[in-house]
Amino acid sequence: MNPVHGPAASGRLDAPAPRDARADLRKLANDLQAVFLNQLFQAMRESVPEDEGLGTDPGRQLYTQLFDERVATEASKHMEHGIADALYRQLAPRLPAAESTETP
């Protein structure tokens, strides 16, 4: 008796699902927008003088960078009419026709 279960147990492997180019483009546009927002947050943070009482230890600096990255990523996901939407609208017509019913 074969203890292996799943697609490989039946002797066939399922083909990977086809990639949706429009979904990939949307994700990449959001990722680029998040990078832009992160750079913006860093520039804003550098423009504010640091409080001498808190110090500038590396742990605090690392935490602040990770926090800014996370906030930028989440903000990018929820933004409407941002850079990601503009990029998507401009690049989506260049994609090959797909079965997707998503409108640009």
Buried (B, 14 or more C-beta within 10 A) or exposed (E): EEEEEEEEEEEEEEEEEEEBBBEEBBBBBBEBBBBBBBEEBBEEEEEEEEEEEEEEEEEEEEEEBEEBBEBBBEBBEEBEEBBBBEBBEEBBEEBEEEEEEEEE
